[in-house]
Amino acid sequence: MIRNLFLLLLMMMTLAASAQKRWRDQVINDMRPAILERAAWAAAQAPETITAFRCNRSAGGIHDFYSEGDYWWPNPVSVDSPYIQKDGQSNPDNFVAHRQAMIRFSRIMGALAAGYMASQDKTYLEHALLHAKAWFADPATRMNPSLQFAQAIKGRATGRGIGIIDTIQLMEVVQALKIMEKAGIIPAADLEAIRSWFEEYLQWLTTHPYGKDEMKAANNHGTCWVMQVAVFASFTHNDSLLTFCTDRYKNVLLPAQMAADGSFPLELKRTKPYGYSLFNLDAMSTLCQVLSKPGDNLWAYTLEKTKSIAKGISWMYPFVKDKNNWPFAHDIMYWENWPVAHPFLIFGAVAYNKKEYYQTWLRLDHDPQVEEVLRNLPVRNPLIWL
């Protein structure tokens, strides 16, 4: 019986790998010029980390990531008063240079890894190594592996757990690192230093009060905590955390966040219900892509006979295919900038062999430049996830 089970799992792994390869080849065939154009841009970029930017409002040091709460503004009563909240309205004067640097890093690493996959040219990966060493290994430019000072609010908080969502930008960095490791590009000492960085960050994410608070968040923040922990745990071979993330998807995220029709009520209550619904669905789909394995396929998992990632995609898809069908309020900001080439479309196409999802993904914008879109689209190169 054990032998039969082993053979069944082996067959499932073979079939899954074959399906991924077919879709991977299809993406390369359809997107090669765009992939190589972005890789050429990335190959021309020099490393630049958070140490190049300093904000005097930060309570941290030069190696500490710092950002400020997006929806917090000066109090008109007095410039010295604590900031006040305007939900859904981003303050353009907040310090975002560290976030922008991390987004740039993510875009570069993802583009270089995709360029390698489309061309087998290892010079792309060699250039990516320069950026990875600058962020994680070089004592002069590395970032400290914590987010103690993210999403600060003037007069109210030097940092918050809610800021942990900023490091979803490191997910495509990790995917690139995995490709680089497999290609033999990273010297042993550098690989040890980089992997150690993520081990330390995972320790902080799972033990610090900020990390614990974010894990318990009921909306997209809780989803994004699980998503990035799963990605980083995969790179560090932390099987216990991978199991924890799978259990949390099944027993916390789906039951608490998804309605029976596949929608996300907590996101629909926000001032940007369309963008947040897309974002949370992208995050849950990425979780399924990362965590699914033979014998435990999250793409096929259904809770209470109604809640599943398939239901979530099928609920949202008509509003992506034609946004004019959206029956809820329009987003208070950036309504016109969505949708783009969302990862849930390509991941769903692969998981369910849905060519319609893939064709819709192909026609949407694959290289958005609006900062709010970039911030909420951490999976920009799904090729490197297949």
DORO-853870 format. One record per residue (C-alpha): residue in one letter; x, y, z. Coordinates in Angstrom, 1 decimal. Layout:
BEGIN
<node residuo="A" u="X" v="Y" w="Z"/>
...
***
This chain:
BEGIN
<node residuo="M" u="0.0" v="0.0" w="0.0"/>
<node residuo="I" u="2.8" v="2.4" w="0.9"/>
<node residuo="R" u="4.5" v="1.6" w="-2.5"/>
<node residuo="N" u="1.2" v="2.3" w="-4.3"/>
<node residuo="L" u="0.8" v="5.6" w="-2.5"/>
<node residuo="F" u="4.4" v="6.6" w="-3.4"/>
<node residuo="L" u="3.8" v="5.7" w="-7.1"/>
<node residuo="L" u="0.6" v="7.8" w="-7.0"/>
<node residuo="L" u="2.4" v="10.8" w="-5.6"/>
<node residuo="L" u="5.2" v="10.4" w="-8.1"/>
<node residuo="M" u="2.7" v="10.3" w="-10.9"/>
<node residuo="M" u="0.9" v="13.4" w="-9.6"/>
<node residuo="M" u="4.2" v="15.3" w="-9.3"/>
<node residuo="T" u="5.1" v="14.3" w="-12.9"/>
<node residuo="L" u="1.8" v="15.5" w="-14.2"/>
<node residuo="A" u="1.9" v="18.8" w="-12.3"/>
<node residuo="A" u="5.5" v="19.5" w="-13.5"/>
<node residuo="S" u="4.5" v="18.7" w="-17.1"/>
<node residuo="A" u="1.5" v="21.1" w="-16.9"/>
<node residuo="Q" u="3.7" v="23.8" w="-15.4"/>
<node residuo="K" u="6.3" v="23.4" w="-18.1"/>
<node residuo="R" u="3.6" v="23.6" w="-20.9"/>
<node residuo="W" u="2.3" v="26.8" w="-19.5"/>
<node residuo="R" u="5.8" v="28.1" w="-18.8"/>
<node residuo="D" u="6.8" v="27.5" w="-22.5"/>
<node residuo="Q" u="3.5" v="29.2" w="-23.6"/>
<node residuo="V" u="4.3" v="32.3" w="-21.5"/>
<node residuo="I" u="7.8" v="32.5" w="-22.9"/>
<node residuo="N" u="6.5" v="32.1" w="-26.4"/>
<node residuo="D" u="3.9" v="34.8" w="-26.1"/>
<node residuo="M" u="5.8" v="37.3" w="-23.9"/>
<node residuo="R" u="9.5" v="36.9" w="-24.9"/>
<node residuo="P" u="10.0" v="40.4" w="-26.4"/>
<node residuo="A" u="8.5" v="42.1" w="-23.4"/>
<node residuo="I" u="10.4" v="39.9" w="-21.0"/>
<node residuo="L" u="13.7" v="40.6" w="-22.6"/>
<node residuo="E" u="13.0" v="44.3" w="-22.9"/>
<node residuo="R" u="12.4" v="44.5" w="-19.1"/>
<node residuo="A" u="15.5" v="42.3" w="-18.5"/>
<node residuo="A" u="17.6" v="44.7" w="-20.6"/>
<node residuo="W" u="16.3" v="47.6" w="-18.5"/>
<node residuo="A" u="17.1" v="45.7" w="-15.3"/>
<node residuo="A" u="20.6" v="44.7" w="-16.5"/>
<node residuo="A" u="21.4" v="48.5" w="-16.8"/>
<node residuo="Q" u="20.5" v="49.3" w="-13.2"/>
<node residuo="A" u="23.1" v="49.7" w="-10.5"/>
<node residuo="P" u="22.3" v="48.5" w="-6.9"/>
<node residuo="E" u="20.7" v="51.0" w="-4.6"/>
<node residuo="T" u="19.5" v="50.1" w="-1.1"/>
<node residuo="I" u="17.7" v="51.9" w="1.7"/>
<node residuo="T" u="21.1" v="53.2" w="3.0"/>
<node residuo="A" u="21.0" v="55.7" w="0.1"/>
<node residuo="F" u="18.0" v="57.5" w="1.7"/>
<node residuo="R" u="17.5" v="58.9" w="5.2"/>
<node residuo="C" u="14.4" v="60.5" w="6.9"/>
<node residuo="N" u="15.0" v="62.5" w="10.0"/>
<node residuo="R" u="11.6" v="61.4" w="11.3"/>
<node residuo="S" u="12.8" v="57.8" w="11.5"/>
<node residuo="A" u="13.5" v="56.4" w="15.0"/>
<node residuo="G" u="15.8" v="53.8" w="13.4"/>
<node residuo="G" u="19.3" v="53.9" w="12.0"/>
<node residuo="I" u="20.6" v="54.0" w="8.4"/>
<node residuo="H" u="20.2" v="50.3" w="7.9"/>
<node residuo="D" u="16.6" v="50.2" w="9.2"/>
<node residuo="F" u="13.7" v="50.2" w="6.7"/>
<node residuo="Y" u="11.4" v="53.2" w="7.3"/>
<node residuo="S" u="8.0" v="54.1" w="5.9"/>
<node residuo="E" u="5.0" v="56.2" w="6.9"/>
<node residuo="G" u="1.3" v="55.3" w="7.0"/>
<node residuo="D" u="-0.2" v="56.0" w="3.7"/>
<node residuo="Y" u="-3.5" v="57.4" w="4.8"/>
<node residuo="W" u="-2.2" v="59.8" w="7.5"/>
<node residuo="W" u="-2.1" v="63.5" w="7.1"/>
<node residuo="P" u="-1.0" v="66.7" w="9.0"/>
<node residuo="N" u="-3.7" v="68.0" w="11.4"/>
<node residuo="P" u="-4.8" v="71.4" w="10.0"/>
<node residuo="V" u="-5.3" v="72.6" w="13.6"/>
<node residuo="S" u="-1.5" v="72.6" w="14.2"/>
<node residuo="V" u="1.5" v="71.5" w="12.3"/>
<node residuo="D" u="2.9" v="70.0" w="15.5"/>
<node residuo="S" u="-0.2" v="67.9" w="16.2"/>
<node residuo="P" u="-0.3" v="64.2" w="15.6"/>
<node residuo="Y" u="-1.3" v="63.2" w="12.1"/>
<node residuo="I" u="-5.0" v="62.4" w="11.4"/>
<node residuo="Q" u="-6.4" v="59.6" w="9.2"/>
<node residuo="K" u="-8.1" v="59.9" w="5.8"/>
<node residuo="D" u="-8.8" v="56.3" w="4.8"/>
<node residuo="G" u="-8.0" v="55.4" w="1.2"/>
<node residuo="Q" u="-6.3" v="58.8" w="0.5"/>
<node residuo="S" u="-2.5" v="58.6" w="0.3"/>
<node residuo="N" u="-0.5" v="61.5" w="1.6"/>
<node residuo="P" u="2.0" v="62.5" w="-1.2"/>
<node residuo="D" u="4.3" v="64.1" w="1.3"/>
<node residuo="N" u="5.0" v="61.0" w="3.4"/>
<node residuo="F" u="8.4" v="59.4" w="3.3"/>
<node residuo="V" u="8.3" v="56.5" w="0.8"/>
<node residuo="A" u="11.9" v="56.4" w="-0.5"/>
<node residuo="H" u="12.7" v="53.1" w="1.2"/>
<node residuo="R" u="9.6" v="51.5" w="-0.2"/>
<node residuo="Q" u="10.4" v="52.8" w="-3.6"/>
<node residuo="A" u="13.9" v="51.4" w="-3.4"/>
<node residuo="M" u="12.5" v="48.0" w="-2.4"/>
<node residuo="I" u="10.0" v="48.0" w="-5.2"/>
<node residuo="R" u="12.8" v="48.9" w="-7.6"/>
<node residuo="F" u="14.9" v="46.0" w="-6.2"/>
<node residuo="S" u="12.0" v="43.7" w="-6.7"/>
<node residuo="R" u="11.3" v="44.8" w="-10.2"/>
<node residuo="I" u="15.0" v="44.4" w="-11.1"/>
<node residuo="M" u="15.4" v="40.9" w="-9.6"/>
<node residuo="G" u="12.2" v="39.6" w="-11.1"/>
<node residuo="A" u="12.9" v="41.0" w="-14.6"/>
<node residuo="L" u="16.5" v="39.5" w="-14.5"/>
<node residuo="A" u="15.3" v="36.1" w="-13.5"/>
<node residuo="A" u="12.5" v="36.1" w="-16.1"/>
<node residuo="G" u="15.1" v="37.2" w="-18.7"/>
<node residuo="Y" u="17.2" v="34.2" w="-17.8"/>
<node residuo="M" u="14.3" v="31.9" w="-18.1"/>
<node residuo="A" u="13.4" v="33.2" w="-21.5"/>
<node residuo="S" u="17.0" v="33.2" w="-22.8"/>
<node residuo="Q" u="19.1" v="30.9" w="-20.6"/>
<node residuo="D" u="21.7" v="33.8" w="-20.5"/>
<node residuo="K" u="23.3" v="33.6" w="-17.1"/>
<node residuo="T" u="24.7" v="37.1" w="-17.3"/>
<node residuo="Y" u="21.2" v="38.3" w="-16.1"/>
<node residuo="L" u="21.6" v="36.2" w="-13.0"/>
<node residuo="E" u="25.2" v="37.4" w="-12.4"/>
<node residuo="H" u="23.9" v="41.0" w="-12.4"/>
<node residuo="A" u="21.1" v="40.1" w="-10.0"/>
<node residuo="L" u="23.7" v="38.8" w="-7.6"/>
<node residuo="L" u="25.2" v="42.3" w="-7.3"/>
<node residuo="H" u="21.9" v="43.6" w="-6.1"/>
<node residuo="A" u="21.2" v="40.7" w="-3.7"/>
<node residuo="K" u="24.7" v="41.1" w="-2.1"/>
<node residuo="A" u="24.1" v="44.9" w="-1.7"/>
<node residuo="W" u="20.8" v="44.4" w="0.1"/>
<node residuo="F" u="21.6" v="41.3" w="2.2"/>
<node residuo="A" u="25.3" v="40.8" w="2.6"/>
<node residuo="D" u="27.4" v="44.0" w="2.2"/>
<node residuo="P" u="27.9" v="45.6" w="5.7"/>
<node residuo="A" u="27.9" v="49.1" w="4.2"/>
<node residuo="T" u="24.6" v="48.8" w="2.3"/>
<node residuo="R" u="22.6" v="45.9" w="3.8"/>
<node residuo="M" u="19.2" v="46.3" w="5.3"/>
<node residuo="N" u="18.6" v="45.1" w="8.8"/>
<node residuo="P" u="16.3" v="42.0" w="8.8"/>
<node residuo="S" u="13.3" v="43.6" w="10.6"/>
<node residuo="L" u="10.5" v="46.1" w="10.1"/>
<node residuo="Q" u="10.6" v="47.8" w="13.4"/>
<node residuo="F" u="10.0" v="51.3" w="11.9"/>
<node residuo="A" u="7.6" v="50.7" w="9.0"/>
<node residuo="Q" u="4.3" v="52.5" w="8.6"/>
<node residuo="A" u="5.1" v="55.1" w="11.3"/>
<node residuo="I" u="2.7" v="57.9" w="12.0"/>
<node residuo="K" u="4.0" v="61.3" w="13.1"/>
<node residuo="G" u="3.1" v="61.9" w="16.7"/>
<node residuo="R" u="1.5" v="58.5" w="17.2"/>
<node residuo="A" u="3.8" v="55.6" w="16.4"/>
<node residuo="T" u="7.5" v="55.0" w="15.5"/>
<node residuo="G" u="6.4" v="51.9" w="13.6"/>
<node residuo="R" u="3.5" v="49.4" w="13.4"/>
<node residuo="G" u="2.9" v="45.8" w="12.5"/>
<node residuo="I" u="0.8" v="47.0" w="9.6"/>
<node residuo="G" u="4.0" v="48.0" w="7.9"/>
<node residuo="I" u="5.1" v="44.4" w="7.5"/>
<node residuo="I" u="3.1" v="44.4" w="4.3"/>
<node residuo="D" u="5.8" v="46.4" w="2.7"/>
<node residuo="T" u="8.1" v="43.4" w="2.4"/>
<node residuo="I" u="5.9" v="41.6" w="0.1"/>
<node residuo="Q" u="8.2" v="43.3" w="-2.4"/>
<node residuo="L" u="10.9" v="40.7" w="-1.4"/>
<node residuo="M" u="8.9" v="37.8" w="-2.7"/>
<node residuo="E" u="10.0" v="38.0" w="-6.3"/>
<node residuo="V" u="13.5" v="38.7" w="-5.0"/>
<node residuo="V" u="13.4" v="35.3" w="-3.3"/>
<node residuo="Q" u="12.0" v="33.6" w="-6.4"/>
<node residuo="A" u="14.9" v="35.0" w="-8.3"/>
<node residuo="L" u="17.3" v="33.8" w="-5.6"/>
<node residuo="K" u="15.9" v="30.3" w="-5.9"/>
<node residuo="I" u="16.5" v="30.3" w="-9.7"/>
<node residuo="M" u="20.0" v="31.7" w="-9.2"/>
<node residuo="E" u="20.8" v="29.0" w="-6.6"/>
<node residuo="K" u="19.6" v="26.3" w="-9.0"/>
<node residuo="A" u="21.7" v="27.7" w="-11.8"/>
<node residuo="G" u="24.8" v="27.7" w="-9.5"/>
<node residuo="I" u="25.3" v="31.4" w="-9.7"/>
<node residuo="I" u="25.6" v="32.3" w="-6.0"/>
<node residuo="P" u="28.9" v="31.5" w="-4.3"/>
<node residuo="A" u="28.5" v="29.4" w="-1.1"/>
<node residuo="A" u="29.5" v="32.2" w="1.3"/>
<node residuo="D" u="27.1" v="34.7" w="-0.3"/>
<node residuo="L" u="24.3" v="32.1" w="-0.4"/>
<node residuo="E" u="24.8" v="31.4" w="3.3"/>
<node residuo="A" u="24.7" v="35.2" w="4.2"/>
<node residuo="I" u="21.6" v="35.8" w="2.1"/>
<node residuo="R" u="19.8" v="32.7" w="3.5"/>
<node residuo="S" u="20.8" v="33.7" w="7.0"/>
<node residuo="W" u="19.2" v="37.1" w="6.4"/>
<node residuo="F" u="15.9" v="35.6" w="5.6"/>
<node residuo="E" u="16.1" v="33.2" w="8.5"/>
<node residuo="E" u="16.6" v="36.1" w="10.8"/>
<node residuo="Y" u="13.7" v="38.0" w="9.2"/>
<node residuo="L" u="11.4" v="35.0" w="9.5"/>
<node residuo="Q" u="12.4" v="34.8" w="13.2"/>
<node residuo="W" u="11.4" v="38.5" w="13.6"/>
<node residuo="L" u="8.2" v="38.1" w="11.7"/>
<node residuo="T" u="7.0" v="35.1" w="13.8"/>
<node residuo="T" u="8.1" v="36.3" w="17.2"/>
<node residuo="H" u="8.0" v="40.1" w="17.4"/>
<node residuo="P" u="4.7" v="41.7" w="18.6"/>
<node residuo="Y" u="4.4" v="43.5" w="15.3"/>
<node residuo="G" u="4.7" v="40.3" w="13.4"/>
<node residuo="K" u="2.1" v="38.5" w="15.6"/>
<node residuo="D" u="-0.3" v="41.4" w="15.3"/>
<node residuo="E" u="0.0" v="41.4" w="11.5"/>
<node residuo="M" u="-0.5" v="37.6" w="11.4"/>
<node residuo="K" u="-3.8" v="38.1" w="13.2"/>
<node residuo="A" u="-5.1" v="40.8" w="10.9"/>
<node residuo="A" u="-8.5" v="39.8" w="9.5"/>
<node residuo="N" u="-8.1" v="41.3" w="6.0"/>
<node residuo="N" u="-5.5" v="41.4" w="3.2"/>
<node residuo="H" u="-2.8" v="42.2" w="5.8"/>
<node residuo="G" u="-3.2" v="38.8" w="7.4"/>
<node residuo="T" u="-3.2" v="37.2" w="3.9"/>
<node residuo="C" u="0.0" v="39.0" w="3.0"/>
<node residuo="W" u="1.7" v="38.0" w="6.3"/>
<node residuo="V" u="1.1" v="34.3" w="5.4"/>
<node residuo="M" u="2.0" v="34.8" w="1.8"/>
<node residuo="Q" u="5.5" v="36.3" w="2.4"/>
<node residuo="V" u="6.2" v="33.9" w="5.3"/>
<node residuo="A" u="5.5" v="31.0" w="3.0"/>
<node residuo="V" u="7.7" v="32.3" w="0.3"/>
<node residuo="F" u="10.6" v="33.0" w="2.6"/>
<node residuo="A" u="10.2" v="29.7" w="4.4"/>
<node residuo="S" u="10.4" v="27.9" w="1.1"/>
<node residuo="F" u="13.8" v="29.6" w="0.4"/>
<node residuo="T" u="15.1" v="28.7" w="3.9"/>
<node residuo="H" u="13.7" v="25.2" w="3.8"/>
<node residuo="N" u="11.6" v="25.8" w="6.9"/>
<node residuo="D" u="9.1" v="22.9" w="6.6"/>
<node residuo="S" u="7.4" v="23.7" w="9.9"/>
<node residuo="L" u="6.5" v="27.2" w="8.8"/>
<node residuo="L" u="5.3" v="26.0" w="5.4"/>
<node residuo="T" u="3.0" v="23.6" w="7.2"/>
<node residuo="F" u="1.8" v="26.4" w="9.5"/>
<node residuo="C" u="1.1" v="28.6" w="6.5"/>
<node residuo="T" u="-0.9" v="25.8" w="4.8"/>
<node residuo="D" u="-3.0" v="25.3" w="7.9"/>
<node residuo="R" u="-3.6" v="29.0" w="8.3"/>
<node residuo="Y" u="-4.8" v="29.3" w="4.7"/>
<node residuo="K" u="-7.3" v="26.5" w="5.2"/>
<node residuo="N" u="-8.4" v="27.2" w="8.8"/>
<node residuo="V" u="-8.1" v="31.0" w="9.1"/>
<node residuo="L" u="-7.9" v="32.9" w="5.8"/>
<node residuo="L" u="-10.6" v="31.2" w="3.8"/>
<node residuo="P" u="-13.2" v="30.8" w="6.6"/>
<node residuo="A" u="-12.6" v="34.4" w="8.0"/>
<node residuo="Q" u="-12.3" v="36.3" w="4.7"/>
<node residuo="M" u="-14.3" v="34.7" w="1.9"/>
<node residuo="A" u="-18.0" v="34.7" w="1.6"/>
<node residuo="A" u="-19.9" v="31.8" w="0.2"/>
<node residuo="D" u="-20.2" v="33.5" w="-3.2"/>
<node residuo="G" u="-16.3" v="33.9" w="-3.4"/>
<node residuo="S" u="-16.1" v="37.6" w="-2.5"/>
<node residuo="F" u="-14.1" v="39.2" w="0.3"/>
<node residuo="P" u="-16.6" v="41.3" w="2.4"/>
<node residuo="L" u="-13.9" v="42.9" w="4.5"/>
<node residuo="E" u="-12.3" v="44.3" w="1.3"/>
<node residuo="L" u="-15.6" v="45.4" w="-0.2"/>
<node residuo="K" u="-16.2" v="47.6" w="2.9"/>
<node residuo="R" u="-13.1" v="49.6" w="2.2"/>
<node residuo="T" u="-12.9" v="52.9" w="0.3"/>
<node residuo="K" u="-11.1" v="51.1" w="-2.5"/>
<node residuo="P" u="-13.1" v="47.9" w="-2.7"/>
<node residuo="Y" u="-12.1" v="47.0" w="-6.3"/>
<node residuo="G" u="-8.4" v="47.3" w="-5.8"/>
<node residuo="Y" u="-8.4" v="45.6" w="-2.4"/>
<node residuo="S" u="-10.5" v="42.7" w="-3.8"/>
<node residuo="L" u="-8.0" v="42.2" w="-6.6"/>
<node residuo="F" u="-5.1" v="42.5" w="-4.2"/>
<node residuo="N" u="-6.4" v="39.9" w="-1.7"/>
<node residuo="L" u="-7.2" v="37.5" w="-4.5"/>
<node residuo="D" u="-3.7" v="37.8" w="-5.9"/>
<node residuo="A" u="-2.3" v="37.1" w="-2.5"/>
<node residuo="M" u="-4.4" v="34.0" w="-1.9"/>
<node residuo="S" u="-3.7" v="32.7" w="-5.4"/>
<node residuo="T" u="0.0" v="33.2" w="-4.8"/>
<node residuo="L" u="-0.3" v="31.3" w="-1.6"/>
<node residuo="C" u="-1.9" v="28.4" w="-3.5"/>
<node residuo="Q" u="0.9" v="28.5" w="-6.1"/>
<node residuo="V" u="3.6" v="28.4" w="-3.4"/>
<node residuo="L" u="2.2" v="25.9" w="-1.0"/>
<node residuo="S" u="0.4" v="23.3" w="-3.2"/>
<node residuo="K" u="2.0" v="20.0" w="-3.5"/>
<node residuo="P" u="1.0" v="16.4" w="-4.4"/>
<node residuo="G" u="-1.4" v="15.1" w="-1.8"/>
<node residuo="D" u="-2.2" v="18.7" w="-0.6"/>
<node residuo="N" u="-3.3" v="20.8" w="-3.5"/>
<node residuo="L" u="-4.7" v="24.1" w="-2.3"/>
<node residuo="W" u="-6.1" v="24.8" w="-5.8"/>
<node residuo="A" u="-8.5" v="21.9" w="-5.2"/>
<node residuo="Y" u="-9.2" v="22.6" w="-1.5"/>
<node residuo="T" u="-12.8" v="23.5" w="-0.7"/>
<node residuo="L" u="-14.1" v="24.6" w="2.7"/>
<node residuo="E" u="-17.7" v="24.2" w="3.8"/>
<node residuo="K" u="-18.6" v="23.0" w="0.3"/>
<node residuo="T" u="-18.5" v="26.6" w="-0.9"/>
<node residuo="K" u="-15.3" v="28.5" w="-0.2"/>
<node residuo="S" u="-12.3" v="27.9" w="-2.5"/>
<node residuo="I" u="-9.8" v="29.8" w="-4.5"/>
<node residuo="A" u="-11.6" v="28.6" w="-7.6"/>
<node residuo="K" u="-14.8" v="30.3" w="-6.3"/>
<node residuo="G" u="-12.9" v="33.5" w="-5.5"/>
<node residuo="I" u="-11.4" v="33.7" w="-9.0"/>
<node residuo="S" u="-14.7" v="32.9" w="-10.7"/>
<node residuo="W" u="-16.5" v="35.6" w="-8.7"/>
<node residuo="M" u="-13.9" v="38.3" w="-9.5"/>
<node residuo="Y" u="-13.2" v="37.3" w="-13.1"/>
<node residuo="P" u="-16.2" v="39.0" w="-14.8"/>
<node residuo="F" u="-15.3" v="42.3" w="-13.2"/>
<node residuo="V" u="-11.7" v="42.0" w="-14.6"/>
<node residuo="K" u="-12.9" v="41.0" w="-18.0"/>
<node residuo="D" u="-15.2" v="44.0" w="-18.0"/>
<node residuo="K" u="-14.8" v="46.5" w="-15.1"/>
<node residuo="N" u="-18.1" v="48.2" w="-16.1"/>
<node residuo="N" u="-19.9" v="45.2" w="-14.5"/>
<node residuo="W" u="-18.6" v="46.1" w="-11.0"/>
<node residuo="P" u="-21.7" v="46.5" w="-8.9"/>
<node residuo="F" u="-20.1" v="48.2" w="-5.9"/>
<node residuo="A" u="-18.7" v="51.7" w="-5.2"/>
<node residuo="H" u="-15.8" v="52.8" w="-7.3"/>
<node residuo="D" u="-12.4" v="53.2" w="-5.5"/>
<node residuo="I" u="-11.8" v="56.6" w="-4.0"/>
<node residuo="M" u="-8.4" v="56.7" w="-5.7"/>
<node residuo="Y" u="-6.7" v="54.8" w="-8.6"/>
<node residuo="W" u="-10.0" v="53.4" w="-9.9"/>
<node residuo="E" u="-8.9" v="54.0" w="-13.5"/>
<node residuo="N" u="-5.5" v="52.2" w="-13.0"/>
<node residuo="W" u="-7.0" v="48.7" w="-12.4"/>
<node residuo="P" u="-7.1" v="46.0" w="-13.5"/>
<node residuo="V" u="-3.6" v="45.0" w="-14.8"/>
<node residuo="A" u="-2.0" v="41.5" w="-15.5"/>
<node residuo="H" u="-3.0" v="40.0" w="-12.2"/>
<node residuo="P" u="-1.2" v="36.8" w="-11.1"/>
<node residuo="F" u="-4.4" v="35.2" w="-10.1"/>
<node residuo="L" u="-5.4" v="35.1" w="-13.8"/>
<node residuo="I" u="-2.2" v="33.2" w="-14.9"/>
<node residuo="F" u="-2.0" v="31.0" w="-11.8"/>
<node residuo="G" u="-5.7" v="30.2" w="-12.2"/>
<node residuo="A" u="-5.2" v="29.4" w="-15.9"/>
<node residuo="V" u="-2.5" v="27.0" w="-15.1"/>
<node residuo="A" u="-4.3" v="25.3" w="-12.1"/>
<node residuo="Y" u="-7.6" v="24.9" w="-13.9"/>
<node residuo="N" u="-6.4" v="24.8" w="-17.6"/>
<node residuo="K" u="-8.6" v="27.9" w="-18.2"/>
<node residuo="K" u="-7.5" v="29.5" w="-21.5"/>
<node residuo="E" u="-10.0" v="32.3" w="-21.1"/>
<node residuo="Y" u="-8.1" v="33.4" w="-17.9"/>
<node residuo="Y" u="-4.9" v="33.3" w="-19.8"/>
<node residuo="Q" u="-6.1" v="35.3" w="-22.7"/>
<node residuo="T" u="-7.4" v="38.0" w="-20.4"/>
<node residuo="W" u="-4.1" v="38.1" w="-18.6"/>
<node residuo="L" u="-2.3" v="38.5" w="-21.9"/>
<node residuo="R" u="-4.2" v="41.5" w="-23.0"/>
<node residuo="L" u="-3.8" v="43.5" w="-19.7"/>
<node residuo="D" u="-0.9" v="45.8" w="-18.8"/>
<node residuo="H" u="2.2" v="43.7" w="-17.8"/>
<node residuo="D" u="4.4" v="46.7" w="-17.0"/>
<node residuo="P" u="2.4" v="49.2" w="-15.0"/>
<node residuo="Q" u="4.2" v="52.3" w="-13.8"/>
<node residuo="V" u="1.8" v="53.9" w="-11.4"/>
<node residuo="E" u="3.4" v="53.6" w="-7.9"/>
<node residuo="E" u="0.2" v="52.5" w="-6.1"/>
<node residuo="V" u="-0.3" v="49.7" w="-8.6"/>
<node residuo="L" u="3.4" v="48.6" w="-8.3"/>
<node residuo="R" u="3.0" v="48.6" w="-4.6"/>
<node residuo="N" u="0.0" v="46.3" w="-4.7"/>
<node residuo="L" u="1.3" v="44.0" w="-7.5"/>
<node residuo="P" u="4.3" v="42.2" w="-5.9"/>
<node residuo="V" u="4.0" v="39.3" w="-8.4"/>
<node residuo="R" u="4.9" v="41.0" w="-11.7"/>
<node residuo="N" u="6.8" v="38.2" w="-13.3"/>
<node residuo="P" u="4.7" v="35.1" w="-12.9"/>
<node residuo="L" u="7.0" v="33.2" w="-15.3"/>
<node residuo="I" u="9.5" v="32.8" w="-12.5"/>
<node residuo="W" u="6.8" v="31.2" w="-10.3"/>
<node residuo="L" u="5.9" v="28.5" w="-12.8"/>
***
